[in-house]
Amino acid sequence: MIAVVQRVRSASVTINGQVVGRIDRGLCVLASIVKDDADADLQWMIDKLASLRLFPNGDKAFDLDVRQIAGSLLLVSNFTVSAATKRGRRPSFEPAMPPAMASVMFAQFITLAHATGIPIATGRFGADMIVNVENDGPVTLILDSRAE
């Protein structure tokens, strides 16, 4: 699983002019399920999101995690995050899991996220979404459950 994670002051997802997910302070997560991802990849990602110390505490810029600031997670499925771009000028989405399987895995990811007790908002899998982000910092990371 690969995710682009942004520390935000606020973030929202709009579909057809209607806000379907919104958070204030927390993390906006654009996540892609990759071929051959397993339950362990989902669990690794949610554990990492819950425990990454990305928020300031006094003079320490990266000291608190999302729970400690009473923040939220906005989870947005985004298969383009796993695009292969090394060759040519058009991205290949071959690394992404096929949509039917990815939708089941993303639903499991959301369930795992809810189990953390962190407030969760989401987009809608497969929808044409507008994601508004007020990046705080800016702080943006790329997380990969398979990277060392």
C-alpha positions in Angstrom: 0.0 0.0 0.0 1.2 3.4 -0.9 -0.1 6.7 0.6 0.6 10.4 0.2 0.0 11.9 3.6 -0.4 15.6 4.4 -0.6 17.2 7.7 -3.6 19.5 7.4 -5.4 22.3 9.2 -8.5 21.1 7.3 -9.4 18.9 4.4 -12.6 17.8 2.6 -13.8 15.7 -0.2 -16.6 16.9 -2.5 -18.6 14.7 -4.9 -21.1 16.3 -7.3 -21.1 19.5 -5.3 -21.7 17.8 -2.0 -19.1 17.5 0.8 -19.0 13.8 1.7 -16.0 13.9 4.1 -14.4 16.7 6.1 -11.9 17.0 8.9 -10.3 19.8 10.8 -6.7 19.3 12.1 -5.2 15.9 11.2 -4.0 13.9 8.2 -5.3 13.7 4.7 -4.3 10.3 3.2 -4.4 9.7 -0.5 -4.1 5.9 -0.5 -3.5 3.3 -3.3 -4.0 -0.4 -2.8 -1.2 -2.1 -4.8 -1.3 -5.5 -6.5 -0.5 -8.3 -4.0 -1.3 -6.1 -1.0 -2.4 -8.2 2.0 -4.1 -7.5 5.3 -0.6 -7.0 6.8 0.0 -4.0 4.4 -3.3 -2.4 5.5 -2.5 -2.9 9.2 1.0 -1.6 8.8 -0.3 1.6 7.1 -3.0 2.3 9.7 -0.5 1.7 12.6 2.0 4.1 10.9 -0.7 6.7 10.4 -1.8 6.5 14.0 1.7 6.7 15.4 3.7 9.1 13.2 4.8 12.1 15.1 4.0 14.8 12.6 2.6 17.6 14.8 4.4 20.3 16.8 4.7 20.4 20.6 6.2 23.7 21.7 9.6 24.0 20.0 9.6 20.4 18.8 8.3 20.5 15.2 7.6 16.7 15.0 6.7 15.4 18.5 3.0 14.5 18.6 0.9 12.0 16.7 -2.7 12.5 15.4 -4.2 11.0 18.5 -2.3 13.2 20.9 -3.6 16.3 19.1 -7.2 14.9 19.0 -7.0 15.1 15.2 -8.7 13.1 12.5 -7.9 11.1 9.4 -9.4 11.8 5.9 -8.9 8.6 3.9 -9.3 9.0 0.2 -8.8 6.1 -2.3 -6.5 7.2 -5.1 -5.1 4.5 -7.5 -3.0 7.1 -9.3 -0.6 7.3 -6.3 0.8 3.9 -7.3 1.4 5.0 -10.9 4.6 3.8 -12.7 6.2 6.8 -14.3 9.8 5.7 -15.1 9.1 5.0 -18.8 7.5 7.2 -21.4 5.3 10.3 -20.8 2.0 8.5 -19.9 1.7 7.0 -16.4 1.0 3.3 -16.2 -1.5 2.1 -13.5 -0.4 -1.5 -13.8 0.9 -1.5 -10.2 -2.5 -0.7 -8.8 -4.8 -3.5 -7.7 -7.8 -4.0 -10.0 -10.8 -1.9 -8.8 -13.1 -4.8 -7.7 -10.5 -6.2 -5.4 -9.1 -2.8 -4.3 -12.6 -1.6 -3.2 -12.9 -4.6 -0.8 -9.4 -3.9 0.5 -10.0 -0.2 0.9 -13.2 -0.9 2.9 -11.1 -3.2 5.2 -8.6 -0.3 5.6 -11.4 2.0 6.7 -12.6 -0.6 9.2 -9.1 -0.9 10.6 -8.9 2.9 10.8 -12.2 3.1 12.8 -10.8 0.5 15.2 -8.1 3.0 16.3 -10.6 5.3 17.8 -9.3 8.2 15.7 -12.2 10.1 14.0 -12.3 9.1 10.4 -13.8 10.7 7.3 -13.6 9.3 3.8 -14.2 10.0 0.1 -16.1 7.4 -2.0 -14.2 4.6 -3.8 -14.1 5.1 -7.5 -15.9 8.4 -7.5 -14.7 11.6 -9.3 -13.7 13.6 -6.2 -12.5 17.1 -5.5 -10.1 17.0 -2.5 -9.5 20.4 -0.8 -6.5 20.5 1.5 -5.1 23.2 3.7 -1.7 21.7 4.1 0.0 22.7 7.4 3.7 23.3 7.2 3.6 22.1 4.4 4.3 18.6 5.7 3.8 15.9 3.1 5.2 12.3 3.2 5.0 9.2 1.0 4.4 6.0 3.0 4.9 2.6 1.4 4.1 -0.6 3.3 6.8 -2.5 1.3 9.6 0.0 1.6 12.4 -0.7 4.0 
